[in-house]
Amino acid sequence: MSDEPAVTGRSRWGANRGIRIVAFVLFATFSAVVVFADPVLAHAGSLGAVSRSAPVPSWLVIASGAGVVGASFLFTSLLTDRQAIEGFPRRGRSLALTAVGSGLGRIARWTAVAAVPLVVAVGLIGPDAPAANLLTLVVWVVWWAGYTMTTYAVGDTWPALNPWRTVASLIPLERRSLPDWVGAWPSVVALLALVAIEVLSPVAADPRLLAAVVIGYSTVTVAGAAAFGDAWFDRIDPVARTFALYGRFAPVRRTDSGLDVGLPGAGLARDTTVSDPDDVAFIVGLVWVTTFDGLVSTAAWERVTSAVAALGVPVWVVTLAGLLGGFACFVACYWLAARGVRRTAPTYVSTRYLAGWFAPALVPIAAGYHFAHFVGYLVGFAPTIAAVVASPLAPPGSLVVLSPPGWFGAVQVIAIVLGHILAVWVAHARAFELFAGRVQPIRSQYPFALVAVLYTTVSLWIVAQPIATGIR
């Protein structure tokens, strides 16, 4: 923990000056939202040829931008009660697990193992239409949309349910150790690769191709887990790492003694882990890929790719460049913020340490935008899933897909703003854990508040865009 320099009159002036600078920049961000906001339609998700929109009034987008600015300014400038800030994340209670719960866990685990080959088989021999194929609905709606929400709303149950972990545990191979130099960089590459496959190929609309991807992922994952054990899921598998991060944000967390129930984000706020650069890259990547997944579905992105394609550049090149370039920009902004902390709050703590210390605070932003982006899938396709599950090989010819009501866009915007508020709160709590006194923690948050506003503003802008027609 670093020592806080003496607070002289000049340092107090510097702190006030820093507050004025942050306030000006945040006000400029708010003004930009006001100036460029028009009556818009929010991206609510789509599958196959199905696309839906939820109207978002201009006043709501403007009010949301004001909320983002206000929340950031409030947490970074006004909340200085160290005792209250340090005690808030520790509120909660512990619950003991019962034998009944353990038995239900075993049933759920083996049900998941049996479900994988069944849904893959339906994907291979079932209907060609993605919205009528059980595999497509299970992967994109039930699992990646619905189940992922449970990991940050309730807790990470994936280690217990993971069917590939269960199968790998039955293979009698001697487990080997992953070299330390590998780190967790393979998970960063794998995360970007999975998103690239999703947006660059017709995997979302082709059940046969999706079945091949699931089979390939299953083969690699089982082989890797059989060879390296839990280290594979801790450092290599991007899916397990995503769920683990979301689980640290959830109000319910598994402990050695049972369940720890607290406030959302409390686990992130009181965790003393310092992320390595590869972990920082994965967390920033998680924020970016969820953002990019929404971006490529907008009419604005379609216009960009069409304009570049008119110049003779293939669309896949533009999309891949956008994925990698946007990731690089998000990472660069975050590391610049970490460097900025050493100027706004002079300290001997290294930039690398600061980046690793505050990286967990980005997880609520990713969770908030994931909910905003995918809740439309879950709500809209609920009756479709029920009909297809009842008859997976011969579903009804006319499937019902719900359209969101007019107020649905407000739910998406609120989710993004709440994610931002929780992110700033987690960063604020971690700042008071790292720095002494009151002035030093507050000054350390100026650069990270700006980054949080930047990430959240991008998410708000994407949600406020009309979706493209004929997309995934």
Buried (B, 14 or more C-beta within 10 A) or exposed (E): EBEBBEBEEEBEEBBEEBBEEBBEBBEEBBEEBEEEBEEBBBBBBBBBEBBBBBBBBBEBBBBBBBBBBBBBBBBBBEBBEBEEBBEBBEEBEEBEEEEEEEEEBEEEBEEBBEBBEEBBBBBBEBBEBBBBBBBBBBBBBBBBBBBBBBBBBEBBBBBBBBBBBBBBEEEEEEEEEBEEEEBBBBBBBBBBEBBBBBBBBEBBBBBBBBBBBBBEBBEBBBBBBBBBBBBBBBBBBBBBBBBBBBBBBBBBBBEEEEBBBBBBBBBBBBBEEBBBBBBBBBBBBBBBBBBBBBBBBBBEBBEBBEEBEEEEEEBEEBBBEBBBEBBEEBBEBBBEBBEBBBEBBBBEBEBBBBBBBBBBBBBBBBBBBBBBBBBBBBBBBBEBBEBBEEEBEEBEEEBEBEEBEEEBBBBBBBBBBBBBBBBBBBBBBBBBBBBBBBBBBBBBBBBBBBBBBBBBBBBBBBBBBBBBEEBB
